[in-house]
């Protein structure tokens, strides 16, 4: 939504939106009627286009590139305090290698290895970690702005509150990714060695090697669910560790990544076309697909909430009725806009008055000319009338003369 009307401002919704956990809404997905599901699916596709999600995904890709290496630096620094950075980076690259094109892995691997081998200690490590977190949170902030468009509301949270939320979400995401990296490290021979040290049996290790994969998928879904829940300026219904939209986003992303990887490996000639930039181009396209998937899942969650509200009799057909988290920034911007309108009106009235004086003088001149020409016009009309009456009289005209 490029612009927001009055019904889409956080200030307006603060006064009219019902409680997000309104008891009238169907709580279980099985309680949502079939016509509502059809409406949700159609509305998701339409809103995905209406909200220009392809453009939003491109903007998120830009912020992802800016945030990627600071996030990796923060992750390596964080793990370096408690573990082995080299093994961690190897595990991270294994994660990316599992679903990303080879060109993307090659582009990222060199930078990651350099970051892992960079010395850091004490205050330098703390400053580097804080700076990296701040930079990496840029993507989360951009994602929050995209989510505000999806939920049809403007940003009302003040800077400190907003930035603090984005930093917490960024830190949580990095910690979960660190856990994922650790789970990948604890596999194969490493898992057997650790299991031998702490006395775990071979059966447990076999179960671990299988069970860790669904756990890792669940952790990734948690990251997506937190992004969906915490970043927009709306009070959503109770938090769900696995929303339907996050599951759809992950599924779409995995399928799209596999398809894109197959295309790049068999039909794409990016290295021949772009040379050394081929890997960068592939990485950008892959990140764009990732963000498209996330936005599609977010649109589905938003439209599912709209469908639940409609079944509860809430007027959500025009805009989703969820109360904002905060309205301070919206109220401040609204006051500034009203002040700009007031100043603009004063300028218009000032110059209109000046043009109005000139217009009045022009009108007076036109009236004088009209008064001067009216007698002449009346005399002409009288002459035409006299000639016409003379021709119509019995003794007038040629016959009368004859």
N, C-alpha and C positions, 0 to 999 in steps of 0.2 A: 504494500500500500504506500504509494509515494507520498500522499498527503493524508492528514488526519482531520476529519470534521469534528464537530463538538462532541459527538457521541463516542469518539475514539480517544479523547484525552483522558489521562489518568485522573484528573480532577473531576471530570464528569462521571466517570465510572465509579469513583469513590462514593458518590452519593446515590447511585442507582443500582449497582451490581449486588446481587444477593450473596449470601454466604457461599464460599466455594464448596462446602460440604452440605449443601442444602439437601434435606432428607427426601425431597420430592424427586430428585434425580435417581435413575436406576443405578444402583451401586455395583451390581454384577453385570459383566458383559453379556451374559446369557439373557439378562432381562431387557436388553436393547432389542427393539422390534426390527424385523426384516426391512420394512421401508426406511427406517432410520439408518440401517447399515448401507443401503443403496445410496441414500442421500449423502452419508459421510464419505463414501468412496468417490462419488462424483464431485463433491465439494472439495475434497482433497486435491484432485487433479486440477480443478479450476483455480483454486486458491494458490496452488503451486505456480501456475502461470501468472495469475493476477499479481502475486507478490514479487514477481520477477526473480524467482529463486535461482535461475541460472546465473543472473548477474550477481546476486548475493553470494552464490558459491564461488564466483570468480574473486569477489572482494575478500572472502574468507580464505581463499587460496593465497592471496597476497599476504594477508596477516599470518597465515600458517608458515609461509616461507620466512617471514621476519621473526617469527616466534620459534621456529623449529630448532635452530642451533642453540639459542639461549636455553630452551627447554632441555635439550640434550646435555648442555653444560651443567644445568642445575641438577639433572638426574645423576650425572657422573659424579658431581661434587658431593651430592647427598649420599650416594652409595659408597663413595670413597671414604667417608667417615667411618662406615661400619663394615665394609667389605672390600672386595678386589675390583677396582674399576675396569681392569682389562677383561676379566671374565664377564662383567656386567655388559660392557659394550659388545662383546661377542654374542651374548644372549639377545641383546636388543637387535642386532643385525640379523640374527636368526629369526626373530619375530617378523621383521620387515620382509626378510627373504621368503617367508612362508606364503605371502599373498601379494607382494609388490613385484613389478617387473624388475628384471635384472639390472636395467639401466639405472633405476632409482636407487637400488642397493649400492651400486658402484659409485654413484654421485655422493651418497651420504657417508659411505664407509670411511673414506679418507679423512673427512672432517671429524667424524666421531672418534677415530683412533688418535688423531692429534690432540683432541680435547682430553681423552683419557690419559694420555702420556704427559700432559702439562702438569708441572708441579704446583701444588697449592697447599697452604697450611695456615692455621691460625686465623688471624684477622682477614688475610687475603681470601681465604676460603669463604668466610662468612659474607664479606662484601661481594665476592663473585656470585655466591648463591643468591643473595638478595637482589642483585642487579639482574641476574638471569631470570629469577622469578617475576620481577617487574616487567621485563621485556616479553617473557613468554605469556604473561597475562593479557597481552594485546589481542591475541587471538580469541581468548575467552570473552573479552569485552566486545569485540566485533560480533561474536556469536550471540551475545546478549542483545545487541541492537537488531540483529536479524530476527531473533525470537520475538522481540517487541513488535516487529512488523507482522509476524505470523499470528500473534495474539491480538493484533489490532489495538495497540496501546502505545503511548509515548513514554519516554523515560522520565520518571519522576523522582528517582533516588538521588540525593545529593552526592557530591564527588567522593567524599570520604567513605560513605556507606557503600556506594557502588564499587569503588576501587577495592575496598576491603573484601567484598564478596567475591570479586573476580580473582583476587590473590588467593583466597582460601580455596576456591574451586580449582585454580591452577595447581596449587600445592597438593591438593587431594589427588588430582589426575596424575601428577608426577609420582606420588607415593604408590599409587595403584600400578603404574607402569613399572616402577621398581620392583614391586612384588611379582609382577608378571615375568620380569627378567630373572628374578631369583628362582621362580618355579621352573623356568627353562634351563637354568644352570643346574638345578637339582634333577638331572635326568641322566640315564645311561650310567657310565662308569662313575661319574661324580656322585650320583644318588647311591650307588652301591658302596662307595667309599664312606660316605657320610652315614649310611645305614649300618655299616660295620662298626663305626666308631661309637654309635649310640645304641647298638644292640638290636636293630630292627631286622626282622626276618626277610627272607627273599619273597615271601608271599606279599608282605606289606609293600615292598618296593615294586612288585609287579602291579599291584592295585594302584599304587601311586602313579606309576607311569601312564596308566589309563585314565584314572580319575582326574588328573590335573588338567586335562584338556577342557572338559565341561566347566571346571572351576575357572579357568582362564577366560573362557567365553562369558561366563557370568560376570567376572570382574570388568570386562570390556563393556558389557551392557550397563553395569553400574555407572561407569564413567559417562556414558551417553545419557543415562537417566538423570544424573546429577546436573549435567549441562542443560537438559530440558527443564529441570525443576527450578534450579537456582538462578539461572541467568536472566530470564525475562522479568519485567516489572509487573508481575501479576501474582496474586495469592492463589495458587493452584489447590485442587483437592489433595487429600492426604498423599504423602510421598509413597511411590511404589518403586521397589528396587528393580523391577523389570516392567516398564510400561510397554504397551503393545507397539507404540511407535518406535521405541528403541530397538525392539526385536526386529521390526520391519527394516529399520535403517541398517542394522548389522547384516541382515540377510541380503538386502539389495546391494550393499557394499561388497560383500564377499562374492556374490555372483558377478557383479560388474567388474570387480578386480580380476577375477579369473578370466572373464571374457576379454578384458583389455589386455591382460598378460598374454593370452593366446594370440590376440591380434598382433601385438607388438613382436612376439617371438616368431610369427609365421608370415605375416603380411606387411607389417610396418617397416619402413626403411628410414627411421628417424636419424640414425647415425650417418647414413649416406646423404640424406637431405640437409641435415643441420651440422654435420661434422661433430666437433667436440661438444656442441650444445645439445646433441641428441638426448643424452641422459637427463639433462635439465628439463627439456621439453616433456619427456615422458613422466618425470617426477611431478611437474606442474599439472599435467593432465590427470595423473593418478590422484593427486590431492583434490583436484576439482571434482572428480567422481566421488571421493570420500565426502566432501561437503555437500554435494547434491544429495547423497544418501541420507546424511544427517538432517538436512532441511526437509526432505520428503517425509521422514519419520516424524519430525516436529509438526509438520502440517497435518499429518494423520492424527496425532494426539490432540491437536487443537480442534480439528473438525469433529473428532469423537466427543470431545467435551461439549461442542456446540450441539451435537445430536442429543446428548444426554440432557442438556438444558432445554431443548425444544420439547422433549418428551415430558419434562417437568412443567411445561407451560410457561417457561421463561422466554421473554422476547429476545432471542439470540439470532434471529434470521438475518439481521443487518450487521450486528457486531457481537462478538463473544462477550458474555457478561461475567467477567471475573474482576474482583476488586484489585486495585493496585497495591503494591507493597509500600509505596511512598508517593507523595504528590508535591513535595517541597520544590523540587526543580521545575516541575510543570507550572506550579503557581508563580514562581519567579519569572519564568520565561513568558507566561501569559501576561504578567504585569508589565514586563518590558515591551511586549508586543502592543499592548494597549497604550503605553506611553508613546511608542513610535507612531501609532495611528493618530493619537491626539496631536502630536507635533506636526504630522503630515497634514491633518485637517486644518490646523492653524495656517500652515504655509499656503494651502490651496485657497482658503478664504481670504488671506491677505492679498494674493495675486489676483484672485477673482474680483476683489473689490477694485483693484487698480484697473483691470480690464473692463470692469463694469462701468467706471466713470467715462472711459473712452466710448463705450457703447452708447451711454446715454447721450453724449454730445453728438454722436453719429446719428442717433434717432432724431434729435432735434433738427439737424440739418436736413434729414430726409423729410421731416414734416414741413419745413419751410419750402422745400422744392415742390412738395405736393400741393401746398397752398398756392404757390405761384402758377402751377400748371393747371390746376382745376378750373379757373375761369376760362382759359383758352379751350380746354376740353369741353366745357359746357357750351361755349359759343359754337364750336364745331357741331356738337350734337343738335343744337337748335337749328342750324342751317340745314342739316340733313333732314331733320323732321319737317321743316317748312317746305323743302323741295318735294318731299314725298307727298305731303298733303296737297300741294299745288297740282301735282300730276293726277291725283285721284279726284280732284274737283271737276264738276260737269263742264265748266268753261275753260279748264286748264288744258295744257298740252297742245299737240298739233291739231287735233280735231277742233278744239275750241278756237284756235286761230283761224282755221279754215272756216 
